[in-house]
Amino acid sequence: MPTLILASASPARLATLRAAGIEPEVIVSGVDESQVSDAEPATLVTRLAELKAGAVHARVQEDPDLAREAGWLLACDSMLELNGEVLGKPADAAAAVRRWQRMRGRSGVLHTGHVLVELGSGRTVTRSVATTVHFADVADEEIEAYVGTGEPLQVAGAFTIDGLGGAFVSGLEGDHHNVVGLSLPVLRQMLAELGVRWTDLWSR
């Protein structure tokens, strides 16, 4: 089968695909995310994912060997919505501490935009997925220790569920894969719309 290109630097997205039996080729888009500032989170993450897909698609088309081998291109972007405010990665450790002091004991919505491009035809399928996240009422000392690990600085919303932050998430409503940054059930549906069976992408 042709290759799935993942237009993302996220180790969590790559690990999610690999755990699901898919071995993608990673090409990082390098898109400046500050150029999009839509207030509505579902629109914001979708537009950012579209920009990433467009940037990597252009690079693939410039490489004859890659264009010949590749079949699909997947780009994603995630943001946390908390009380109507859209939050990406915290700027620094102090911002991450303040973020967690706001989030603890409350709930937010993790939005992820997905864009899947069929490279031969250019056909594109776009989806935005939302998952509600309930945060534990963690103590200041726990927040300081967690931020000190550096993990919250690397991810949208300043938390993970598949790493050290998993113990600080008390519950989810919706697809848990989406919180990692990529909804596997939605990706399966998107591929099906392009006539691709999910099991055909399995590498093992």
N, C-alpha and C positions, 0 to 999 in steps of 0.2 A: 504494500500500500504506500501511497505518497506520504510525505512527512507533514506533521502538524508543526507549524512554527508558533512559538509562544513569544509574543512581543511584550515581555515583562522581565524585569530584573528580580522579581520577588522569589526568594527561595521557597516560600510557603506554597505559591502557586505551582512551581515546578515539582515540589515534593508531592502535592496533591495529585497531579497528573500521573506521576510515576507510580504512586501507590495504587492508582486506578488502572494500571497496566499500560499507560501511554507514555512513550519516550519522545518528547518534543525536541525540536531544535530551538534554542533560545537566541533571539535577536532583540537587544534592548533598543527601545525607540529613541531615547534621549530627548523626548518632548518636554518643553518648558510648560509645566502644569499651571503656572500663574497666568497664562494668557486666556484662560477660561474662568469666568467668575459668575456663572449663573447662580441665582439664589436657590433655585429648586434643586434639591440634591439628586434626584433621579436623572434629571436632565444634565446636571454637571458631570456626574460620573460617566454617563453615556457619551457626552461630547468629548471628554478626555480620552475615553477608550477609542473613539473614532479617530482622534488625532494620532494616537499611538499606532493604530492599525494603518492609517494612511502613510505615516512616516516609514514604517517597516515595509509596507507594500511597495513603496517607491524603490527602496533599496533592493528588495528581492527582484524586481523587474530589471534592475541594472546588472544583475548577476545571472548570466545564462544557465550556469550549472544549477544554481539554487532554484531558479524559476522552473527548471525542468523537473527537479526532484520533489519540490514542495507541492502539497495539495491544498492546504488550508492555513490560514493565519488567524490566530486568536489574540485579541488584546482586551485587557481588563483594567478597570480603575475602581478603587474603593474609597469611601468616605463615611465618617460617622456623623449622624444627625442627632444632636442633643438639644432638646428644648428649642427646636427650630433653627439652631446654628449648625452649619456644616463644618466639620473638623477633619483635617488630614493628619499628617505626621506632625508632632509637636516640634517647635523650632529648636528647643534645647531642653536640658534636664529640668530647669526651673519651670518651663512651660508644661512639661509632662507632669510634674508634681501638682501644679495648679489644676491641670485637666483632671487628674484622678481625684482630687479633692472635690471637684464638681460632680464627677460621675458616680462616686461611691454611693451605694444605697439607692441608685436611680436606674432608669432604663433609657437606652438610646436605640437608634435604628441604624444598622450597617447597610449601606447601599453599595452595590457593585454593578458597574456597567460592563456588559459583555458585547464584543463585536467579533463576529466570525466571518471571514472572507474566503470564498472559493477562488483560489488564485487564477485558475484557468479562465473562468468566465467573468470574474469580478462580482458575482452574486454575493450579497451581504445580508446577514441576519443579525439583528440587534436586540438585546434584552437588558432590562434593568431589574435587579433582584434586591429585595429588602428583607432583612432578618432583624427581629427585635432582640436586643441583648439586655439582660438584667445583671447589673453589677452588684457585687457583694459590698457590704458596709465595712470596708477595710480601714485599719487604723493608720495614723500618720506614719508610724514606724514601718509598717508594711509597704506603704507607698514609697517612702524614701529608699527602702531596700530594693524594691522592684525597679524603680527608676535608675538606681545605682548599677543595675546589671546592664543597662543600655538597651534592653529589648524594646521598651516602649517608644524609643526614639526612631525605630526602624519601620514602624507599621502605622497604617491609618487608624486613627482613634486612640493610639497609644496603648493598645492591648492586644493580646493574642489569646486564642483558646487552645492552641496546639503547642504551647510552650510554657514558660514560667508563669504567664498571666492566667493560665487556665483555672487555677484555684480561686481567682478573684472574679470569675464570672459565675453567677449563681443559677442562671438559666437562659434558655434561648427559645424563641418562637419563630420557627421557619427553618430553612436549610442551614445546618451548621457549616457545611462546606463554604457557603457564601461568606461567612465571617472570616474564613481563612483567605478569601479573596477570589474564589472561583467556584461557582455552583455547578457541580457535576451533573445533577439531573437536568438543569437548564441547558448545559452544553450538549448533553445527549439529544435533547429535543431540537436544538439549533442544527446539529449535524443531520438529524433526520429530515429536517426541512430542505437540506441540500442533497438528500438522497444517500446519505452515508450512515451505515450501521455502526453503532458504538463499538460493538465487539470486533469489527474489522480493524480498528485502530490499536487493539491490544498488541503489545510487543512480545507477550509471552503467553 
